[in-house]
Amino acid sequence: MLTTIISNNCMGGVICSRNHMQFKSPTVALQILPEEYSKFCKNFEYYSRCILREYTDFSEEHKEYLMKMYGKIPTDFPFGIVDDIMICFQHYRDFMQAEWKWKTRKRRIEWDKIGYIFHAKGAEYTKEVNEFLALNLPNSIS
């Protein structure tokens, strides 16, 4: 049985909640933008070892990704970055809370029971979905 669900958005948390599963993934209640999710999954072990830092001075590329996803640069939730992957913590009140949850859930990862979900709305992310599917990750769906 899969116990650690790596998801690019809230879908992993929803699945865990509906199945009364403990959150064993740092990717619960957040958004990893579609443009970066395949890279994150392909190198998940590496990114899980990286230090999460608060992210406020966005690169131009990240600004473009945010505009595409949200239609604006959101200011009502915190952001983090692990190496070069931006994390949108849209369900957290501040970075300290998000960081604490990230670290706590990261310690619960069951490395031999990981599943990957890529949930993308809209045809504008077809390229990203295809990149994810091309990874052929075990236990993955899009």
C-alpha positions as CSV (number, residue, x, y, z in Angstrom):
1,M,0.0,0.0,0.0
2,L,1.2,3.5,-0.9
3,T,1.6,5.7,2.2
4,T,3.6,8.6,0.9
5,I,1.8,10.6,-1.8
6,I,3.9,13.2,-3.6
7,S,1.5,15.7,-5.3
8,N,1.9,19.0,-7.0
9,N,-1.1,20.4,-5.2
10,C,-3.7,19.7,-2.5
11,M,-4.9,16.5,-4.2
12,G,-2.5,14.3,-2.2
13,G,-3.8,15.7,1.1
14,V,-7.4,15.3,-0.1
15,I,-6.7,11.6,-0.9
16,C,-5.0,11.1,2.5
17,S,-7.8,12.8,4.4
18,R,-10.6,10.8,2.7
19,N,-8.8,7.6,3.4
20,H,-7.9,8.5,7.0
21,M,-4.2,8.3,6.3
22,Q,-1.5,10.2,8.2
23,F,0.2,12.9,6.1
24,K,3.6,11.3,5.2
25,S,4.6,13.8,2.6
26,P,5.9,17.3,2.7
27,T,3.8,18.2,-0.3
28,V,0.5,18.3,1.6
29,A,-1.5,21.6,1.4
30,L,0.8,23.4,-1.1
31,Q,1.4,24.0,-4.7
32,I,4.4,23.1,-6.8
33,L,3.9,24.8,-10.1
34,P,3.5,22.5,-13.1
35,E,6.6,23.9,-14.9
36,E,8.8,22.6,-12.0
37,Y,6.9,19.5,-10.8
38,S,8.6,16.9,-13.1
39,K,12.0,18.1,-12.1
40,F,11.0,17.9,-8.4
41,C,9.7,14.3,-8.8
42,K,12.6,13.2,-10.9
43,N,15.0,14.4,-8.2
44,F,12.7,14.0,-5.2
45,E,15.3,12.4,-2.9
46,Y,17.7,15.3,-3.6
47,Y,15.1,18.0,-3.1
48,S,13.8,16.3,0.1
49,R,17.4,16.8,1.5
50,C,17.5,20.5,0.5
51,I,16.9,23.2,3.1
52,L,13.6,24.9,2.6
53,R,14.1,28.7,2.7
54,E,11.6,31.5,2.6
55,Y,11.2,33.0,-0.9
56,T,10.2,36.6,-1.3
57,D,12.4,38.0,-4.1
58,F,11.0,36.0,-7.0
59,S,13.0,35.3,-10.2
60,E,11.5,36.6,-13.4
61,E,10.8,32.9,-14.4
62,H,8.9,32.3,-11.2
63,K,6.9,35.5,-11.7
64,E,5.9,34.2,-15.1
65,Y,4.8,30.9,-13.6
66,L,2.8,32.6,-10.9
67,M,1.1,34.8,-13.5
68,K,0.2,31.8,-15.6
69,M,-1.2,29.9,-12.6
70,Y,-2.9,32.6,-10.5
71,G,-3.2,35.5,-12.9
72,K,-1.2,37.6,-10.5
73,I,1.7,37.5,-8.0
74,P,-0.2,36.3,-4.9
75,T,0.5,38.2,-1.6
76,D,-1.8,36.3,0.7
77,F,0.3,33.3,1.5
78,P,4.0,32.4,2.0
79,F,6.4,31.0,-0.5
80,G,9.5,28.8,0.0
81,I,12.2,27.5,-2.2
82,V,14.1,24.2,-2.1
83,D,17.2,24.7,-4.2
84,D,15.6,26.0,-7.4
85,I,12.0,24.7,-6.9
86,M,9.4,27.3,-5.7
87,I,6.8,26.1,-3.2
88,C,3.5,28.0,-2.9
89,F,2.1,27.4,0.6
90,Q,-1.4,28.7,-0.1
91,H,-3.0,27.0,2.9
92,Y,-0.6,28.3,5.5
93,R,-0.7,31.6,7.4
94,D,3.1,32.3,7.5
95,F,6.4,30.7,6.5
96,M,7.2,29.5,10.0
97,Q,4.1,27.3,10.0
98,A,4.7,26.0,6.5
99,E,8.4,25.2,7.3
100,W,7.4,23.3,10.5
101,K,4.8,21.2,8.6
102,W,7.3,20.6,5.7
103,K,10.0,19.3,8.1
104,T,7.6,17.3,10.2
105,R,6.0,15.5,7.2
106,K,9.3,15.1,5.5
107,R,10.5,12.9,8.4
108,R,7.5,10.6,7.9
109,I,8.3,9.7,4.3
110,E,8.2,6.0,3.6
111,W,10.7,5.7,0.8
112,D,9.5,2.3,-0.3
113,K,5.8,3.3,-0.5
114,I,5.8,6.5,-2.6
115,G,3.2,7.4,-5.2
116,Y,3.3,10.4,-7.4
117,I,0.3,12.5,-8.6
118,F,0.3,15.3,-11.1
119,H,-3.0,17.2,-11.1
120,A,-3.1,19.9,-13.7
121,K,-6.2,21.9,-14.9
122,G,-6.3,23.0,-18.5
123,A,-4.7,22.3,-21.8
124,E,-2.1,25.0,-21.1
125,Y,-0.2,22.4,-19.0
126,T,-0.2,19.6,-21.6
127,K,3.5,19.8,-22.1
128,E,4.2,19.5,-18.4
129,V,1.9,16.6,-18.0
130,N,3.6,14.8,-20.9
131,E,7.0,15.5,-19.3
132,F,5.7,14.0,-16.0
133,L,4.4,10.9,-17.7
134,A,7.6,10.4,-19.6
135,L,9.4,10.0,-16.3
136,N,7.7,6.7,-15.9
137,L,7.8,7.0,-12.1
138,P,6.5,3.9,-10.3
139,N,3.0,4.4,-8.8
140,S,2.4,7.6,-10.7
141,I,-0.8,9.1,-12.2
142,S,-1.7,12.3,-13.9
